[in-house]
Amino acid sequence: MWFHRMLPLSVLLLVTFAPPYSAQLNWDIETIDSDGMAGLRAAMALDSRGVPHVVYIEASSRDLRYAAKTGSTWTKAPVGWHGDLRAGTTVVIMPGDVPAFASVGVFCVWTVNGWSTEPMGGYYPWSSTVALDAAGNAFGITQWSWGSGLYQGYVHYTERHDGQWSDAYLTDAPFLPTDPDGSIVMDPDGDPHISLTTSYGETLQYWHRTNGVWSSDLLMPGTWSSIALDEQGVPRISFYDTINKDLVLAQPSGGKWRFAGIDEPGDVGMHTSQAYRDGISHISYYDSSLGDLKFAVCTSAGFSVTAVDTAGNVGAWTSLALDPEGRPHVVYYDATNGNLKYAVGSPGVPTKNSNMGRLKHTYRK
């Protein structure tokens, strides 16, 4: 059974999340790749040793590149084919600390012979994203299209079994695929939670499967979403509000979706990446008005927003991961210099939290 729930606008209500976060972070920043215009559509994951694995695009050649850090040294190499500047990439770490990534309908796994590729489905893929369950099995979504002009677009959910991908149709609609975007996470029961946008300016969708049945919610116009689950398996979705140009965090509560405006002045919140741990949502994102990489932490007591890198026009295409010590690692694009950059945050001095009462808007069903 399929059902959609459209969320009408309500007025200023308080949105709460989890316990206080009081530590300002000190950030160590370095450049990973300065060859060409490197760093677009960057994606990162940390392996069990805390080693970052990054896949990204060099814009002028459209080459996909892979980088990993050993000690203080970054190793970089072309993956072997072109990326698509319109489509995102997701990196995951398979059992045995094996890096893998999804991009434009293809899942790639590192082997002793180089990158092995597996089609994820779709006739002409625009965007793919992937996640692992607790056992290390891979699941994903692929958006693809057929036709020309106003394309017929499709969204497929896909599962990997013995190196083969089987897909299930979720939805289709005529659309012009500009910046299709999606994020997926698996819950402890092995069921997927998905946030996706088919085109820039369209409504952000939430999909979930439970007991073999899919359901979906239509949220609000938004894109560049990142989904995570809290300890109870409740989804949190960070995204860019395409109408108000804000960073927003959404969470269902009491049968309603509640939306918190986390950063609002100017044009902020593009290219969000979220990691959740111990009651805290950590979010990296791009402030387009200032050209800064920014970082937010969100709890029930409030939230804190800081600028991480302000040197030039930096911060697009962020990807965030937390290491075992809880330190955030972020990769992002330096548009001023055409570089891929990397920042690691370490606890420093206390900082003042903002009050959740300043949140701009809340929506309900």
C-alpha positions as CSV (number, residue, x, y, z in Angstrom):
1,M,0.0,0.0,0.0
2,W,1.2,3.5,-0.9
3,F,0.2,6.7,0.8
4,H,1.4,10.3,0.8
5,R,0.7,12.9,3.5
6,M,1.1,16.5,2.6
7,L,2.0,18.8,5.5
8,P,0.1,22.1,5.8
9,L,1.8,25.1,7.4
10,S,1.3,25.8,11.1
11,V,2.7,28.6,13.2
12,L,5.5,29.2,15.6
13,L,5.8,26.2,17.8
14,L,8.7,25.1,19.9
15,V,10.8,22.2,18.4
16,T,13.0,20.2,20.8
17,F,15.7,17.5,20.2
18,A,18.1,16.0,22.9
19,P,20.8,16.9,25.9
20,P,23.0,20.1,25.9
21,Y,26.1,20.4,23.8
22,S,28.6,22.9,25.3
23,A,31.9,22.4,23.6
24,Q,33.4,24.8,21.0
25,L,35.6,22.9,18.6
26,N,39.1,23.7,17.4
27,W,39.5,22.8,13.7
28,D,42.6,21.5,12.0
29,I,42.3,22.2,8.2
30,E,44.4,20.8,5.4
31,T,44.3,20.5,1.6
32,I,43.9,17.0,0.1
33,D,44.0,17.7,-3.6
34,S,45.1,20.9,-5.4
35,D,45.4,19.5,-8.9
36,G,42.9,21.1,-11.2
37,M,39.4,22.0,-9.8
38,A,39.3,19.1,-7.4
39,G,36.6,18.5,-4.8
40,L,33.2,18.7,-6.3
41,R,30.5,16.3,-5.2
42,A,32.9,15.0,-2.5
43,A,31.9,12.1,-0.3
44,M,33.7,10.5,2.7
45,A,33.6,7.6,5.1
46,L,35.9,6.6,8.0
47,D,37.0,3.0,8.3
48,S,37.4,1.2,11.7
49,R,40.9,2.7,12.1
50,G,39.6,6.2,11.6
51,V,41.2,6.4,8.1
52,P,39.2,8.8,5.8
53,H,38.3,7.5,2.3
54,V,37.1,10.2,-0.1
55,V,35.7,10.1,-3.6
56,Y,35.2,13.4,-5.6
57,I,35.2,15.0,-9.0
58,E,37.9,17.1,-10.7
59,A,35.6,19.6,-12.6
60,S,37.6,20.4,-15.7
61,S,38.2,16.8,-16.7
62,R,35.1,15.3,-14.8
63,D,37.4,12.6,-13.6
64,L,36.4,10.7,-10.5
65,R,39.2,10.6,-8.0
66,Y,39.8,8.6,-4.8
67,A,41.9,9.7,-1.8
68,A,42.8,8.1,1.5
69,K,45.0,9.2,4.3
70,T,47.8,7.0,5.9
71,G,49.5,8.8,8.8
72,S,50.0,12.3,7.6
73,T,50.1,11.5,3.9
74,W,47.2,11.5,1.4
75,T,47.3,9.1,-1.5
76,K,45.3,10.1,-4.5
77,A,44.4,8.4,-7.8
78,P,41.8,8.5,-10.6
79,V,39.1,6.0,-10.2
80,G,39.2,5.3,-14.0
81,W,36.1,7.0,-15.4
82,H,34.1,10.2,-15.4
83,G,31.8,11.5,-12.8
84,D,28.7,13.6,-13.3
85,L,28.6,17.1,-11.9
86,R,24.8,16.8,-11.5
87,A,24.8,13.7,-9.4
88,G,26.1,13.0,-5.9
89,T,28.4,10.2,-4.6
90,T,28.2,8.1,-1.4
91,V,31.2,6.4,0.2
92,V,30.7,3.4,2.5
93,I,33.2,1.0,4.2
94,M,32.4,-2.7,3.6
95,P,33.4,-5.4,6.1
96,G,37.1,-5.8,6.3
97,D,37.6,-2.0,5.9
98,V,37.0,-2.3,2.2
99,P,36.1,1.1,0.6
100,A,33.1,1.3,-1.8
101,F,31.1,4.0,-3.4
102,A,27.9,4.6,-5.4
103,S,27.7,7.2,-8.2
104,V,25.3,7.6,-11.1
105,G,23.8,4.1,-11.0
106,V,27.0,2.2,-10.4
107,F,28.4,0.6,-7.2
108,C,32.1,0.3,-7.0
109,V,34.1,-1.9,-4.6
110,W,37.9,-1.8,-4.1
111,T,39.6,-5.1,-4.9
112,V,43.2,-6.3,-5.3
113,N,42.7,-5.7,-9.0
114,G,41.3,-2.1,-8.6
115,W,37.7,-0.9,-8.6
116,S,35.1,-3.5,-9.4
117,T,31.8,-2.0,-10.8
118,E,28.3,-3.3,-10.4
119,P,25.2,-1.6,-12.1
120,M,22.6,-0.6,-9.5
121,G,19.7,-0.4,-12.1
122,G,18.0,2.3,-14.1
123,Y,18.1,3.1,-17.8
124,Y,19.8,6.5,-17.6
125,P,20.8,7.1,-13.9
126,W,20.9,10.6,-12.6
127,S,21.8,10.0,-9.0
128,S,22.5,7.1,-6.6
129,T,23.1,6.8,-2.9
130,V,23.9,3.8,-0.8
131,A,24.0,2.7,2.9
132,L,25.0,-0.4,4.8
133,D,23.0,-2.4,7.4
134,A,24.5,-3.7,10.6
135,A,25.8,-6.8,8.8
136,G,27.5,-4.8,6.1
137,N,25.0,-5.5,3.4
138,A,24.5,-2.7,0.9
139,F,21.2,-1.0,0.0
140,G,20.6,2.1,-2.1
141,I,18.3,4.3,-4.2
142,T,18.8,5.3,-7.8
143,Q,16.9,8.1,-9.6
144,W,16.8,7.6,-13.4
145,S,14.9,8.9,-16.3
146,W,13.6,8.1,-19.8
147,G,12.8,10.5,-22.6
148,S,13.8,14.1,-23.5
149,G,12.7,17.6,-22.4
150,L,10.4,16.9,-19.5
151,Y,11.7,13.5,-18.6
152,Q,9.7,10.6,-17.1
153,G,11.6,10.1,-13.9
154,Y,11.8,7.0,-11.7
155,V,13.0,6.2,-8.2
156,H,14.1,2.7,-7.5
157,Y,15.1,1.1,-4.2
158,T,17.9,-1.5,-4.7
159,E,19.4,-4.3,-2.6
160,R,22.8,-6.0,-3.2
161,H,23.0,-9.8,-3.0
162,D,26.2,-11.6,-3.9
163,G,27.4,-8.7,-6.1
164,Q,24.1,-8.3,-7.9
165,W,21.5,-5.6,-7.4
166,S,17.8,-6.2,-7.4
167,D,15.5,-3.2,-7.5
168,A,12.0,-2.3,-6.5
169,Y,10.0,0.6,-8.1
170,L,9.1,3.3,-5.7
171,T,7.6,6.1,-7.7
172,D,7.6,7.9,-11.1
173,A,6.6,11.3,-12.3
174,P,7.4,13.7,-15.2
175,F,10.2,15.9,-14.1
176,L,13.2,17.9,-15.2
177,P,16.0,16.3,-13.2
178,T,18.1,19.3,-11.9
179,D,20.2,18.3,-8.9
180,P,18.4,15.1,-8.0
181,D,19.4,14.3,-4.5
182,G,18.9,11.5,-1.9
183,S,20.1,10.0,1.4
184,I,19.4,6.6,2.9
185,V,20.0,4.9,6.3
186,M,19.1,1.4,7.5
187,D,17.5,0.8,10.9
188,P,18.3,-2.1,13.2
189,D,15.5,-4.2,11.7
190,G,17.1,-3.9,8.2
191,D,14.4,-1.5,6.9
192,P,15.4,1.6,4.9
193,H,14.6,5.3,5.7
194,I,15.1,7.6,2.7
195,S,15.0,11.3,2.0
196,L,15.0,12.4,-1.6
197,T,14.3,15.3,-4.0
198,T,13.8,14.6,-7.7
199,S,14.5,18.2,-8.8
200,Y,15.7,21.4,-7.3
201,G,12.7,23.3,-5.8
202,E,10.5,20.3,-5.6
203,T,9.1,18.9,-2.4
204,L,11.4,16.8,-0.1
205,Q,10.1,13.3,0.3
206,Y,10.5,10.8,3.1
207,W,10.2,7.1,2.4
208,H,10.2,4.2,4.9
209,R,9.5,0.5,4.6
210,T,8.2,-1.5,7.6
211,N,6.9,-5.1,7.6
212,G,7.4,-5.1,3.9
213,V,5.1,-2.1,3.3
214,W,6.3,1.2,1.9
215,S,4.9,4.6,3.1
216,S,5.9,8.1,2.2
217,D,5.5,11.7,3.4
218,L,5.7,14.9,1.4
219,L,7.5,17.4,3.6
220,M,8.3,20.9,2.2
221,P,10.4,22.3,-0.7
222,G,13.9,21.3,0.0
223,T,17.0,19.5,-1.2
224,W,20.6,18.4,-0.4
225,S,19.2,16.3,2.5
226,S,21.0,14.0,4.9
227,I,19.1,11.5,7.0
228,A,20.1,9.9,10.3
229,L,18.3,7.8,13.0
230,D,18.2,8.5,16.7
231,E,18.4,5.8,19.4
232,Q,14.7,5.0,19.0
233,G,15.0,4.7,15.2
234,V,13.3,8.1,14.7
235,P,14.5,9.9,11.5
236,R,16.2,13.3,11.5
237,I,16.6,15.0,8.2
238,S,18.9,18.0,7.6
239,F,18.3,19.9,4.3
240,Y,18.3,23.1,2.5
241,D,15.0,25.0,2.5
242,T,14.8,26.2,-1.2
243,I,12.1,28.8,-0.4
244,N,13.5,30.6,2.6
245,K,17.2,29.7,1.9
246,D,17.7,28.2,5.4
247,L,19.3,25.2,7.0
248,V,16.5,23.1,8.4
249,L,16.3,20.0,10.6
250,A,13.1,17.9,10.4
251,Q,11.9,15.2,12.9
252,P,8.6,13.5,13.4
253,S,7.1,13.8,16.8
254,G,3.6,12.9,18.1
255,G,2.4,12.0,14.6
256,K,3.6,15.4,13.1
257,W,6.7,16.4,11.2
258,R,8.4,19.3,13.0
259,F,10.9,21.6,11.2
260,A,13.5,23.7,13.0
261,G,15.3,26.5,11.2
262,I,18.9,26.0,12.5
263,D,20.7,28.7,10.5
264,E,18.6,31.4,8.8
265,P,20.4,34.7,7.9
266,G,21.3,35.0,4.3
267,D,21.5,32.0,1.9
268,V,22.6,29.1,4.1
269,G,22.2,25.3,4.4
270,M,23.4,24.0,1.1
271,H,25.0,20.6,0.7
272,T,24.2,19.3,4.2
273,S,25.8,16.2,5.7
274,Q,24.5,14.9,9.0
275,A,25.9,12.5,11.6
276,Y,23.9,11.6,14.8
277,R,25.4,10.3,18.1
278,D,24.5,10.4,21.8
279,G,21.5,12.7,21.4
280,I,23.3,15.2,19.1
281,S,22.8,15.9,15.4
282,H,26.1,17.2,13.9
283,I,25.6,18.9,10.5
284,S,28.1,20.4,8.1
285,Y,26.9,22.7,5.4
286,Y,27.7,25.6,3.0
287,D,26.8,29.2,3.7
288,S,26.5,30.6,0.2
289,S,26.1,34.3,1.3
290,L,29.4,34.3,3.2
291,G,31.2,31.6,1.2
292,D,31.9,29.7,4.4
293,L,32.0,26.1,5.6
294,K,29.8,25.9,8.7
295,F,29.0,23.3,11.4
296,A,25.9,23.0,13.6
297,V,25.2,20.8,16.6
298,C,21.5,20.4,17.6
299,T,20.2,19.1,21.0
300,S,17.0,19.4,23.1
301,A,18.6,22.3,25.0
302,G,19.4,24.3,21.9
303,F,21.8,24.4,19.1
304,S,25.2,25.9,18.2
305,V,26.4,27.2,14.8
306,T,30.0,27.9,14.1
307,A,32.1,28.9,11.0
308,V,34.8,26.2,10.3
309,D,36.6,27.7,7.3
310,T,36.2,31.3,6.1
311,A,39.3,31.6,3.8
312,G,37.8,32.5,0.5
313,N,34.7,30.8,-1.0
314,V,34.8,27.5,0.8
315,G,32.4,24.8,2.0
316,A,30.4,23.5,-0.9
317,W,29.8,19.7,-1.3
318,T,30.4,18.9,2.4
319,S,30.6,15.3,3.7
320,L,30.8,14.6,7.4
321,A,31.7,11.6,9.5
322,L,32.3,11.1,13.3
323,D,35.3,9.0,14.5
324,P,35.1,6.7,17.6
325,E,36.1,9.7,19.8
326,G,33.2,11.7,18.5
327,R,35.4,14.2,16.5
328,P,33.8,15.4,13.3
329,H,35.7,15.0,10.0
330,V,34.5,17.1,7.1
331,V,35.6,17.2,3.4
332,Y,34.5,20.1,1.2
333,Y,35.3,22.2,-1.9
334,D,37.5,25.3,-1.9
335,A,36.0,27.2,-4.9
336,T,38.5,30.1,-4.6
337,N,41.5,27.8,-5.2
338,G,39.9,24.8,-6.8
339,N,41.0,22.5,-4.0
340,L,39.6,19.6,-2.0
341,K,39.9,20.4,1.7
342,Y,39.6,18.4,5.0
343,A,38.8,19.6,8.5
344,V,38.9,17.8,11.8
345,G,37.3,19.2,14.9
346,S,38.7,18.7,18.5
347,P,37.0,19.9,21.7
348,G,38.1,23.3,22.9
349,V,36.5,26.0,25.0
350,P,32.8,26.3,26.0
351,T,30.5,28.1,23.7
352,K,27.1,29.8,24.2
353,N,24.1,27.9,22.8
354,S,21.3,29.5,20.9
355,N,17.8,29.1,22.3
356,M,15.4,26.8,20.4
357,G,12.7,29.5,20.9
358,R,14.2,31.5,18.0
359,L,13.2,28.8,15.5
360,K,11.4,30.4,12.7
361,H,8.8,27.9,11.6
362,T,7.1,24.6,12.4
363,Y,4.9,22.5,10.1
364,R,2.4,19.8,11.1
365,K,0.3,17.3,9.3
